[in-house]
Amino acid sequence: MKNIIYTMVSLLATIAVSNAAPDKTAMEAKEKAAWQAFKDKNEMAFKNVVDKDFRGVYDQGIANMQSELADMKKWDMKSFEISDYDIFSDEKDVVVATYKVKIEGSHEGKDMSGTYNAGTVWKQENGKWMAIFHTNVKPAAGG
C-alpha cells in the first residue's frame, strides 16, 4: 500500500510540473523587452531575448535574425504600447503569445503608426525563454 501511495504522489507531482504554465506577467515582460530593444536599436539586448534562428512574417516579407537587425536600423520608433496580452501553451517549453501593439513611428521615413495584431512564439532552451517566431500586421480597413 505504501508503494502505491508513493507512486500516486509521484505521478501527481509529475503531472503538476508538466502542466505548469509559464507566468503570463513574466512572458509579457520578455515581449516588452524585445520591443524596447528594437525601439532602442540595441542589438545585444534584442539578441538576449530573440533566438539566433528567429523567423518573422510581415506584410513586407519574411525575416530572419540578420534581416531583422538590418530593419531595426531603418525604424524611428517613438513609442509602443502592448495591450490584450494573452498566452497559450500545451507544452512546458513553448508559449504562443497574442496581443495588440500600438506603435508610433516611421520606417524609412514612411509613417507606420497604428495598432497592429501581433503574435510571438517563445521557446525555452536551457532555462531561458527566447522568441523564435513573430508576426504583426495592421488590420484591414474596416476590419
C-alpha positions in Angstrom: 0.0 0.0 0.0 2.9 2.3 0.8 4.3 1.8 -2.7 1.0 2.7 -4.3 0.8 5.9 -2.3 4.3 6.9 -3.3 3.6 6.1 -6.9 0.4 8.1 -6.9 2.1 11.1 -5.2 5.0 10.9 -7.7 2.6 10.7 -10.6 0.5 13.7 -9.4 3.7 15.7 -8.8 4.9 14.9 -12.4 1.6 15.9 -13.9 1.6 19.2 -11.9 5.1 20.1 -13.0 4.5 19.2 -16.7 1.2 21.2 -16.8 2.7 24.3 -15.1 2.1 27.1 -17.4 4.7 29.9 -17.8 3.9 33.0 -15.9 1.9 35.4 -18.1 3.4 38.5 -16.5 6.9 37.3 -17.0 6.3 36.4 -20.6 4.7 39.9 -21.3 7.9 41.4 -19.7 10.0 39.4 -22.2 7.8 40.7 -25.0 8.2 44.3 -23.9 12.0 43.8 -23.5 12.2 42.6 -27.2 10.1 45.6 -28.4 12.2 48.0 -26.2 15.5 46.6 -27.6 14.1 47.0 -31.1 12.9 50.6 -30.4 16.3 51.5 -28.9 18.2 49.7 -31.7 20.0 47.7 -29.1 21.2 44.6 -30.9 22.7 43.0 -27.8 19.6 43.4 -25.7 17.5 42.1 -28.7 19.7 39.0 -29.1 19.2 38.4 -25.4 15.5 37.6 -25.9 15.3 36.7 -29.6 16.8 33.4 -30.8 19.6 33.4 -33.4 17.4 31.2 -35.6 14.4 33.6 -35.3 11.9 34.0 -38.2 9.3 36.7 -38.7 6.4 37.1 -41.1 5.3 40.6 -42.0 3.4 42.3 -44.8 6.8 43.3 -46.3 8.1 39.8 -46.3 9.8 37.1 -44.3 12.6 37.9 -41.9 15.5 36.1 -40.2 17.7 37.5 -37.4 20.1 39.2 -39.9 17.3 41.0 -41.8 15.5 41.9 -38.6 18.6 43.6 -37.2 19.1 45.4 -40.5 15.5 46.5 -40.5 15.9 47.7 -36.9 18.2 50.4 -38.1 15.6 51.7 -40.6 13.0 52.3 -37.9 12.4 55.5 -36.0 10.1 54.2 -33.3 8.9 56.9 -30.9 6.8 54.6 -28.7 5.0 51.3 -28.4 2.2 50.0 -26.1 1.2 46.4 -25.7 -2.4 45.5 -24.8 -4.7 42.5 -24.7 -1.7 40.3 -24.0 -2.6 36.6 -23.7 -0.6 33.3 -23.8 -1.3 29.7 -24.6 0.8 26.6 -24.0 0.2 22.9 -24.1 4.0 22.2 -23.9 6.2 23.1 -21.0 8.8 24.7 -23.2 6.7 26.5 -25.9 4.4 29.5 -25.4 2.3 31.2 -28.1 1.5 34.9 -27.3 -1.1 37.1 -28.9 -1.6 40.8 -28.4 -2.2 44.2 -29.9 0.7 46.7 -30.1 0.2 50.4 -30.7 3.2 51.9 -32.5 4.1 55.5 -33.1 6.9 55.7 -35.6 8.2 55.5 -39.1 10.2 53.1 -41.3 12.5 54.6 -43.9 10.6 57.9 -43.5 7.1 56.3 -44.0 4.7 56.7 -41.1 3.9 53.3 -39.7 1.9 54.4 -36.7 -1.1 52.5 -35.7 -2.4 49.4 -33.9 -1.2 46.0 -35.0 -2.3 42.5 -34.3 0.7 40.6 -33.2 1.9 37.1 -32.2 5.1 35.6 -30.9 6.2 32.0 -30.3 8.6 31.6 -27.4 10.7 28.5 -26.7 12.5 27.7 -23.5 16.0 26.4 -24.1 18.5 25.8 -21.2 16.1 27.5 -18.8 15.9 30.7 -20.9 12.8 31.9 -22.9 13.7 33.1 -26.4 11.4 34.4 -29.2 11.6 32.1 -32.2 8.8 33.5 -34.3 7.0 36.8 -34.5 4.4 38.4 -36.7 2.4 41.7 -36.7 0.1 43.2 -39.1 -2.3 46.1 -39.3 -5.9 45.1 -39.6 -7.5 45.8 -42.9 -9.6 49.0 -43.1 -13.0 48.4 -41.7 -11.8 45.1 -40.0 
